[in-house]
């Protein structure tokens, strides 16, 4: 069963960065891959970036190389391919990603081979992935992997074993949906279309992701007024 960590928004990144640093110390410098997972609109990207920033600020030397965020969204199939497959109207569903490519990238990162590893990144301004947008140098010791389906089964099943620890970001559904409507509107959807997408494809995907919550090592409840201290989370493995 997952441990639950209740944290005010501002305390989550330092607490989780501390867990990542502890995993790194326990592995005696072996590269650490941690997964930030949650439903669409839960705040995964924001939290993952904040955790990486915390690790960068705490690095004693060459800080920019200590932690990098690698997003699963970079493995979206291109819109042209989704149209060809007849899946464009449910973009974001598990079968609209190159799951095998994502697993292959994680294996390369796990091997910690010499030379940089390049990862794709999804760009909302073009609604398509861009190849080679994220560089992970050999010096990077913590990779923060972020995405919806890190704990899903079938094609995604190998992902969990490639991560040292997974953190499920839990946010009240009403807050999460409101964030999604605002996001879609900001990127060009009419308000009515944005709400329909959130209550349609996004909600279907959110339910899939919610069903994987108990597979996470830690469930992070954001915005909790009476927050439990980080010490109440399970010890790192």
C-alpha positions as CSV (number, residue, x, y, z in Angstrom):
1,X,0.0,0.0,0.0
2,X,1.2,3.5,-0.9
3,X,2.2,5.9,1.9
4,X,0.4,9.2,1.9
5,X,2.3,12.4,2.2
6,X,0.1,15.5,2.9
7,X,1.9,18.7,2.0
8,X,1.1,22.4,1.4
9,X,2.0,23.2,-2.3
10,X,5.2,25.0,-1.3
11,X,6.6,22.2,0.8
12,X,6.2,19.4,-1.8
13,X,9.2,20.1,-3.9
14,X,11.8,20.4,-1.0
15,X,10.4,17.2,0.6
16,X,10.5,15.2,-2.6
17,X,13.9,16.6,-3.6
18,X,15.1,15.3,-0.2
19,X,13.8,11.9,-1.0
20,X,15.6,11.9,-4.4
21,X,18.9,13.0,-2.7
22,X,18.5,10.2,-0.1
23,X,18.0,7.7,-2.9
24,X,21.1,9.0,-4.6
25,X,23.1,8.7,-1.4
26,X,21.8,5.2,-0.8
27,X,22.9,4.2,-4.3
28,X,26.4,5.7,-3.8
29,X,26.1,7.9,-6.8
30,X,24.3,5.5,-9.1
31,X,21.9,7.5,-11.3
32,X,18.5,7.8,-9.8
33,X,15.2,7.8,-11.8
34,X,12.1,9.0,-9.9
35,X,8.7,9.1,-11.4
36,X,6.1,11.8,-10.9
37,X,2.7,10.5,-12.0
38,X,-0.9,11.7,-11.8
39,X,-4.0,12.5,-13.7
40,X,-4.1,15.3,-16.4
41,X,-4.1,18.7,-14.6
42,X,-2.8,17.4,-11.3
43,X,0.4,19.5,-11.5
44,X,2.9,16.8,-12.4
45,X,5.0,19.0,-14.7
46,X,5.1,21.9,-12.3
47,X,6.1,19.7,-9.4
48,X,8.7,17.7,-11.4
49,X,10.4,21.0,-12.5
50,X,10.3,22.3,-8.9
51,X,11.9,19.1,-7.6
52,X,14.7,19.3,-10.3
53,X,15.2,23.0,-9.4
54,X,15.6,22.1,-5.7
55,X,18.2,19.6,-6.6
56,X,20.0,22.0,-8.8
57,X,20.1,24.7,-6.2
58,X,21.5,22.2,-3.7
59,X,24.3,21.0,-5.9
60,X,27.8,21.9,-4.8
61,X,29.3,22.1,-8.3
62,X,28.1,22.2,-11.9
63,X,24.5,22.5,-10.6
64,X,22.7,22.6,-14.0
65,X,23.9,19.0,-14.6
66,X,22.6,17.4,-11.4
67,X,18.9,16.9,-12.3
68,X,16.8,16.9,-15.5
69,X,13.1,16.4,-16.1
70,X,12.2,13.9,-18.8
71,X,8.5,14.1,-19.8
72,X,6.5,11.1,-21.0
73,X,4.5,13.6,-23.2
74,X,7.5,13.7,-25.6
75,X,6.3,10.3,-26.8
76,X,2.9,11.5,-28.1
77,X,2.4,10.2,-31.6
78,X,2.4,13.1,-34.1
79,X,-1.0,14.6,-35.0
80,X,-0.6,13.4,-38.6
81,X,-0.2,9.8,-37.4
82,X,-3.1,10.1,-35.0
83,X,-5.3,11.2,-37.8
84,X,-4.1,8.3,-39.9
85,X,-4.9,5.9,-37.1
86,X,-8.3,7.5,-36.4
87,X,-7.3,8.5,-32.8
88,X,-6.9,12.3,-33.0
89,X,-10.2,12.8,-31.2
90,X,-8.9,11.1,-28.1
91,X,-5.3,12.4,-28.1
92,X,-3.7,11.7,-24.7
93,X,-5.1,8.1,-24.3
94,X,-2.6,5.4,-23.6
95,X,-2.6,4.1,-27.2
96,X,-1.8,7.6,-28.6
97,X,1.8,7.3,-27.3
98,X,4.9,5.4,-28.4
99,X,5.1,3.4,-25.1
100,X,7.8,1.1,-26.4
101,X,10.0,4.1,-27.4
102,X,9.5,5.6,-23.9
103,X,10.6,2.3,-22.3
104,X,13.6,2.2,-24.5
105,X,14.7,5.7,-23.5
106,X,14.3,4.8,-19.8
107,X,16.5,1.7,-20.3
108,X,19.2,3.9,-21.9
109,X,19.0,6.3,-18.9
110,X,19.1,3.4,-16.5
111,X,22.2,2.0,-18.1
112,X,24.0,5.3,-17.4
113,X,26.1,4.9,-20.6
114,X,28.8,7.4,-21.6
115,X,27.7,10.3,-23.7
116,X,24.5,12.3,-23.7
117,X,21.0,10.8,-24.1
118,X,18.5,12.9,-25.9
119,X,14.7,12.8,-25.2
120,X,11.8,14.3,-27.1
121,X,9.5,17.0,-25.6
122,X,5.9,17.9,-26.3
123,X,5.4,21.5,-27.4
124,X,1.9,22.8,-26.8
125,X,2.4,25.7,-29.2
126,X,2.6,23.2,-32.1
127,X,0.6,20.4,-30.4
128,X,3.3,17.9,-31.4
129,X,6.5,16.3,-30.0
130,X,9.9,17.7,-30.9
131,X,12.8,15.2,-31.1
132,X,16.0,15.7,-29.2
133,X,14.7,18.6,-27.1
134,X,15.9,17.4,-23.7
135,X,19.6,16.5,-23.2
136,X,20.6,14.3,-20.3
137,X,24.4,14.4,-19.8
138,X,26.4,11.6,-18.1
139,X,26.9,14.0,-15.2
140,X,23.1,14.1,-14.5
141,X,22.6,12.0,-11.3
142,X,18.8,12.4,-10.9
143,X,16.3,12.1,-13.7
144,X,12.8,13.2,-12.8
145,X,10.4,11.3,-15.2
146,X,7.0,12.8,-15.4
147,X,3.8,11.5,-17.0
148,X,0.3,10.0,-16.7
149,X,1.0,6.4,-17.4
150,X,4.1,5.5,-15.5
151,X,2.2,2.9,-13.4
152,X,-0.1,1.5,-16.1
153,X,0.1,-2.1,-17.2
154,X,0.4,-3.8,-20.5
155,X,2.7,-1.9,-22.9
156,X,3.6,0.5,-20.0
157,X,4.3,-2.3,-17.5
158,X,8.2,-2.2,-17.8
159,X,8.3,1.5,-16.7
160,X,7.7,0.8,-13.0
161,X,10.7,-1.4,-12.6
162,X,13.0,1.1,-14.4
163,X,12.2,3.8,-11.7
164,X,13.7,3.9,-8.2
165,X,10.6,5.4,-6.7
166,X,7.2,6.7,-7.9
167,X,5.3,9.7,-6.5
168,X,1.6,10.0,-7.3
169,X,0.4,13.6,-7.3
170,X,-3.2,13.7,-5.9
171,X,-5.3,16.8,-6.3
172,X,-9.1,17.3,-5.7
173,X,-10.9,16.6,-9.0
174,X,-12.7,20.0,-9.1
175,X,-9.4,21.9,-8.9
176,X,-7.7,19.6,-11.4
177,X,-10.6,20.0,-13.9
178,X,-10.6,23.8,-13.5
179,X,-6.9,23.9,-14.3
180,X,-7.4,21.8,-17.4
181,X,-10.2,24.0,-18.7
182,X,-7.9,27.0,-18.2
183,X,-5.0,25.3,-19.9
184,X,-7.0,24.3,-23.0
185,X,-8.5,27.7,-23.2
186,X,-5.1,29.4,-23.0
187,X,-3.9,27.2,-25.9
188,X,-6.7,28.2,-28.3
189,X,-9.8,26.1,-27.5
190,X,-13.1,27.9,-27.1
191,X,-14.4,27.7,-23.4
192,X,-17.2,25.3,-24.3
193,X,-14.9,23.1,-26.4
194,X,-12.3,23.1,-23.6
195,X,-14.9,22.0,-21.0
196,X,-16.1,19.2,-23.3
197,X,-12.6,17.9,-23.8
198,X,-11.9,18.0,-20.1
199,X,-15.1,16.1,-19.3
200,X,-14.6,13.7,-22.2
201,X,-11.1,12.4,-23.2
202,X,-9.3,14.0,-20.3
203,X,-11.7,12.5,-17.7
204,X,-11.5,9.1,-19.3
205,X,-7.7,9.2,-19.0
206,X,-7.9,10.6,-15.5
207,X,-9.9,7.6,-14.3
208,X,-7.3,5.2,-15.8
209,X,-4.6,7.0,-14.0
210,X,-6.5,7.2,-10.7
211,X,-6.7,3.4,-10.8
212,X,-2.9,3.1,-10.6
213,X,-2.6,5.3,-7.5
214,X,-2.0,2.4,-5.1
215,X,1.0,1.2,-7.1
216,X,3.0,4.3,-6.3
217,X,5.5,4.3,-3.5
218,X,4.2,7.7,-2.2
219,X,0.9,9.5,-2.8
220,X,1.5,13.2,-2.5
221,X,-1.7,15.1,-1.5
222,X,-1.1,18.8,-2.4
223,X,-2.7,21.7,-0.7
224,X,-3.3,19.9,2.6
225,X,-3.8,22.5,5.3
226,X,-2.6,20.2,8.1
227,X,0.4,18.8,6.4
228,X,2.3,15.7,7.6
229,X,6.0,16.2,7.7
230,X,8.2,14.5,5.1
231,X,9.6,12.2,7.8
232,X,6.2,10.4,7.9
233,X,6.8,9.1,4.3
234,X,8.4,5.6,4.1
235,X,12.2,5.4,4.2
236,X,13.9,5.3,0.8
237,X,14.8,1.8,-0.4
